[in-house]
Amino acid sequence: MLVEVFTRDSNWRLRRRDNDLLAFMQRLLARLEMYFLGALFLTMLSVAFYQVIARNVFGGGLLWGDELVRNAVLWVTMLGATSAAGTNSHICIDIVARFAGDRARAVIGRFTSLFTSIVCLTLGWYSIDVLYGDYLYQTPGFGPIPAWICEVIIPVAAFTMGLRYLIRTVKPETT
């Protein structure tokens, strides 16, 4: 009996340490994601502001400024969506779940997480085709950077969101 208590206690400590490490890694990744998102947003805003001032005051701007801002919008959008999916702070329409009981709400949450996961993983899968086509045809991005490098965030973010929702399907968050 004492051995069982000790074994259970040591396993509990191991699980707690694993959960603490996992929680620490999740917080660290979320923090890095937010810092990168903020830096990219400020860069995008600064270049766009400079472009407006340079065109109106000096009669010209950066040759690659508009393309940089366009690609930064894509990256900010995809990173923002990934961040919102990770913190479960995305836009959701839950009219049915609002009036349902706890058990039905849990089933609806799992179903919508599974459906969202399928959509995101499908988007990631087919966006690889687009990247490959841009790579084969050497589609120009901006400056010396090819388009496929600018678009690589699409499958990365889509697969990340898909995996987050798949995990939420298997192990839903308790709120």
Secondary structure as a PSIPRED ss2 file (coil, helix, strand):
# PSIPRED VFORMAT (PSIPRED V4.0)

   1 M C   1.000  0.000  0.000
   2 L H   0.000  1.000  0.000
   3 V H   0.000  1.000  0.000
   4 E H   0.000  1.000  0.000
   5 V H   0.000  1.000  0.000
   6 F H   0.000  1.000  0.000
   7 T H   0.000  1.000  0.000
   8 R H   0.000  1.000  0.000
   9 D H   0.000  1.000  0.000
  10 S H   0.000  1.000  0.000
  11 N H   0.000  1.000  0.000
  12 W H   0.000  1.000  0.000
  13 R H   0.000  1.000  0.000
  14 L H   0.000  1.000  0.000
  15 R H   0.000  1.000  0.000
  16 R H   0.000  1.000  0.000
  17 R H   0.000  1.000  0.000
  18 D H   0.000  1.000  0.000
  19 N H   0.000  1.000  0.000
  20 D H   0.000  1.000  0.000
  21 L H   0.000  1.000  0.000
  22 L H   0.000  1.000  0.000
  23 A H   0.000  1.000  0.000
  24 F H   0.000  1.000  0.000
  25 M H   0.000  1.000  0.000
  26 Q H   0.000  1.000  0.000
  27 R H   0.000  1.000  0.000
  28 L H   0.000  1.000  0.000
  29 L H   0.000  1.000  0.000
  30 A H   0.000  1.000  0.000
  31 R H   0.000  1.000  0.000
  32 L H   0.000  1.000  0.000
  33 E H   0.000  1.000  0.000
  34 M H   0.000  1.000  0.000
  35 Y H   0.000  1.000  0.000
  36 F H   0.000  1.000  0.000
  37 L H   0.000  1.000  0.000
  38 G H   0.000  1.000  0.000
  39 A H   0.000  1.000  0.000
  40 L H   0.000  1.000  0.000
  41 F H   0.000  1.000  0.000
  42 L H   0.000  1.000  0.000
  43 T H   0.000  1.000  0.000
  44 M H   0.000  1.000  0.000
  45 L H   0.000  1.000  0.000
  46 S H   0.000  1.000  0.000
  47 V H   0.000  1.000  0.000
  48 A H   0.000  1.000  0.000
  49 F H   0.000  1.000  0.000
  50 Y H   0.000  1.000  0.000
  51 Q H   0.000  1.000  0.000
  52 V H   0.000  1.000  0.000
  53 I H   0.000  1.000  0.000
  54 A H   0.000  1.000  0.000
  55 R H   0.000  1.000  0.000
  56 N H   0.000  1.000  0.000
  57 V H   0.000  1.000  0.000
  58 F H   0.000  1.000  0.000
  59 G C   1.000  0.000  0.000
  60 G C   1.000  0.000  0.000
  61 G C   1.000  0.000  0.000
  62 L C   1.000  0.000  0.000
  63 L C   1.000  0.000  0.000
  64 W C   1.000  0.000  0.000
  65 G H   0.000  1.000  0.000
  66 D H   0.000  1.000  0.000
  67 E H   0.000  1.000  0.000
  68 L H   0.000  1.000  0.000
  69 V H   0.000  1.000  0.000
  70 R H   0.000  1.000  0.000
  71 N H   0.000  1.000  0.000
  72 A H   0.000  1.000  0.000
  73 V H   0.000  1.000  0.000
  74 L H   0.000  1.000  0.000
  75 W H   0.000  1.000  0.000
  76 V H   0.000  1.000  0.000
  77 T H   0.000  1.000  0.000
  78 M H   0.000  1.000  0.000
  79 L H   0.000  1.000  0.000
  80 G H   0.000  1.000  0.000
  81 A H   0.000  1.000  0.000
  82 T H   0.000  1.000  0.000
  83 S H   0.000  1.000  0.000
  84 A H   0.000  1.000  0.000
  85 A H   0.000  1.000  0.000
  86 G H   0.000  1.000  0.000
  87 T H   0.000  1.000  0.000
  88 N C   1.000  0.000  0.000
  89 S C   1.000  0.000  0.000
  90 H C   1.000  0.000  0.000
  91 I C   1.000  0.000  0.000
  92 C C   1.000  0.000  0.000
  93 I C   1.000  0.000  0.000
  94 D C   1.000  0.000  0.000
  95 I H   0.000  1.000  0.000
  96 V H   0.000  1.000  0.000
  97 A H   0.000  1.000  0.000
  98 R H   0.000  1.000  0.000
  99 F H   0.000  1.000  0.000
 100 A C   1.000  0.000  0.000
 101 G C   1.000  0.000  0.000
 102 D H   0.000  1.000  0.000
 103 R H   0.000  1.000  0.000
 104 A H   0.000  1.000  0.000
 105 R H   0.000  1.000  0.000
 106 A H   0.000  1.000  0.000
 107 V H   0.000  1.000  0.000
 108 I H   0.000  1.000  0.000
 109 G H   0.000  1.000  0.000
 110 R H   0.000  1.000  0.000
 111 F H   0.000  1.000  0.000
 112 T H   0.000  1.000  0.000
 113 S H   0.000  1.000  0.000
 114 L H   0.000  1.000  0.000
 115 F H   0.000  1.000  0.000
 116 T H   0.000  1.000  0.000
 117 S H   0.000  1.000  0.000
 118 I H   0.000  1.000  0.000
 119 V H   0.000  1.000  0.000
 120 C H   0.000  1.000  0.000
 121 L H   0.000  1.000  0.000
 122 T H   0.000  1.000  0.000
 123 L H   0.000  1.000  0.000
 124 G H   0.000  1.000  0.000
 125 W H   0.000  1.000  0.000
 126 Y H   0.000  1.000  0.000
 127 S H   0.000  1.000  0.000
 128 I H   0.000  1.000  0.000
 129 D H   0.000  1.000  0.000
 130 V H   0.000  1.000  0.000
 131 L H   0.000  1.000  0.000
 132 Y H   0.000  1.000  0.000
 133 G H   0.000  1.000  0.000
 134 D H   0.000  1.000  0.000
 135 Y H   0.000  1.000  0.000
 136 L H   0.000  1.000  0.000
 137 Y C   1.000  0.000  0.000
 138 Q C   1.000  0.000  0.000
 139 T C   1.000  0.000  0.000
 140 P E   0.000  0.000  1.000
 141 G E   0.000  0.000  1.000
 142 F E   0.000  0.000  1.000
 143 G C   1.000  0.000  0.000
 144 P C   1.000  0.000  0.000
 145 I E   0.000  0.000  1.000
 146 P E   0.000  0.000  1.000
 147 A H   0.000  1.000  0.000
 148 W H   0.000  1.000  0.000
 149 I H   0.000  1.000  0.000
 150 C H   0.000  1.000  0.000
 151 E C   1.000  0.000  0.000
 152 V C   1.000  0.000  0.000
 153 I H   0.000  1.000  0.000
 154 I H   0.000  1.000  0.000
 155 P H   0.000  1.000  0.000
 156 V H   0.000  1.000  0.000
 157 A H   0.000  1.000  0.000
 158 A H   0.000  1.000  0.000
 159 F H   0.000  1.000  0.000
 160 T H   0.000  1.000  0.000
 161 M H   0.000  1.000  0.000
 162 G H   0.000  1.000  0.000
 163 L H   0.000  1.000  0.000
 164 R H   0.000  1.000  0.000
 165 Y H   0.000  1.000  0.000
 166 L H   0.000  1.000  0.000
 167 I H   0.000  1.000  0.000
 168 R H   0.000  1.000  0.000
 169 T H   0.000  1.000  0.000
 170 V H   0.000  1.000  0.000
 171 K C   1.000  0.000  0.000
 172 P C   1.000  0.000  0.000
 173 E C   1.000  0.000  0.000
 174 T C   1.000  0.000  0.000
 175 T C   1.000  0.000  0.000
